Amino acid sequence: LPDRTIRLLFMGCGSSPTDIDAFGLCDGSSPVLGASVVAPLMLAAALRFAQMTLTYGSGVPCGFFLPSLYTGACIGRSTGIFMTWLNTQYHFADSINTGVYAMVGAVAVLGGVCRTPISLVVIMFALTSALQLIVPFMLAVLTAKAVGDAFGDGIYD
């Protein structure tokens, strides 16, 4: 899984350079809306989640960090696309950055898998250098940890 894929999911449509192919996620400076983007993102998230489940269940040491980030980024980007569509219908915000939804989704899935809330928020802050995203990261990680703890132990427990 190349890091370029996750980086493109994290980018907002207005912030990506013009020479980078954004895998059809953006149409100029606005995100592409509709099932033509959301369905492949959700399929990719489901396949990566199934792969994570199988590899964890097999007991073979393998990475969870990037697959968790990728799964959450796909789900978060899909949520961001849905929120952008809702915003075009009801105009509740000036603009919506689908990349932020991808980052929050990534940290939420990783928080549900690892259950290490403080270190995940620090890691995501170090990756993004975005001080304004610390509160959404904290809320996503704490919610994911609470939901995960209700179902069972984490992978490091």
Solvent accessible surface area in square Angstrom, and as a share of the most:
residue,aa,sasa,rsa
1,L,79,0.39
2,P,84,0.53
3,D,94,0.49
4,R,98,0.36
5,T,24,0.14
6,I,11,0.06
7,R,117,0.43
8,L,7,0.03
9,L,6,0.03
10,F,34,0.14
11,M,44,0.20
12,G,6,0.06
13,C,10,0.06
14,G,64,0.62
15,S,80,0.52
16,S,23,0.15
17,P,64,0.41
18,T,146,0.85
19,D,129,0.67
20,I,48,0.24
21,D,95,0.49
22,A,15,0.12
23,F,107,0.45
24,G,43,0.41
25,L,8,0.04
26,C,28,0.17
27,D,102,0.53
28,G,65,0.63
29,S,89,0.57
30,S,58,0.37
31,P,23,0.14
32,V,41,0.23
33,L,61,0.30
34,G,37,0.35
35,A,78,0.60
36,S,88,0.57
37,V,13,0.08
38,V,42,0.24
39,A,59,0.46
40,P,73,0.46
41,L,17,0.09
42,M,84,0.38
43,L,110,0.55
44,A,26,0.20
45,A,3,0.02
46,A,58,0.45
47,L,114,0.57
48,R,53,0.19
49,F,112,0.47
50,A,48,0.37
51,Q,82,0.37
52,M,9,0.04
53,T,76,0.44
54,L,133,0.66
55,T,40,0.23
56,Y,118,0.45
57,G,65,0.63
58,S,73,0.47
59,G,65,0.62
60,V,93,0.54
61,P,130,0.82
62,C,57,0.34
63,G,53,0.51
64,F,31,0.13
65,F,82,0.34
66,L,75,0.37
67,P,20,0.13
68,S,0,0.00
69,L,6,0.03
70,Y,27,0.10
71,T,3,0.02
72,G,0,0.00
73,A,0,0.00
74,C,0,0.00
75,I,68,0.35
76,G,5,0.05
77,R,1,0.00
78,S,8,0.05
79,T,60,0.35
80,G,0,0.00
81,I,3,0.02
82,F,108,0.45
83,M,48,0.22
84,T,16,0.09
85,W,111,0.39
86,L,41,0.20
87,N,17,0.09
88,T,68,0.39
89,Q,94,0.42
90,Y,157,0.60
91,H,142,0.63
92,F,106,0.44
93,A,43,0.34
94,D,154,0.80
95,S,94,0.61
96,I,30,0.15
97,N,74,0.38
98,T,2,0.01
99,G,1,0.01
100,V,41,0.24
101,Y,70,0.26
102,A,0,0.00
103,M,24,0.11
104,V,36,0.21
105,G,12,0.12
106,A,0,0.00
107,V,0,0.00
108,A,27,0.21
109,V,34,0.19
110,L,0,0.00
111,G,0,0.00
112,G,22,0.22
113,V,27,0.16
114,C,13,0.08
115,R,34,0.12
116,T,51,0.30
117,P,28,0.18
118,I,141,0.71
119,S,55,0.35
120,L,5,0.03
121,V,14,0.08
122,V,91,0.52
123,I,68,0.35
124,M,0,0.00
125,F,76,0.31
126,A,76,0.59
127,L,108,0.54
128,T,37,0.22
129,S,91,0.59
130,A,14,0.11
131,L,128,0.64
132,Q,141,0.63
133,L,14,0.07
134,I,34,0.17
135,V,95,0.55
136,P,46,0.29
137,F,0,0.00
138,M,88,0.39
139,L,112,0.56
140,A,15,0.11
141,V,1,0.00
142,L,98,0.49
143,T,84,0.49
144,A,17,0.13
145,K,57,0.24
146,A,64,0.50
147,V,80,0.46
148,G,10,0.10
149,D,70,0.36
150,A,87,0.67
151,F,177,0.74
152,G,34,0.33
153,D,121,0.63
154,G,10,0.10
155,I,42,0.21
156,Y,150,0.57
157,D,124,0.64
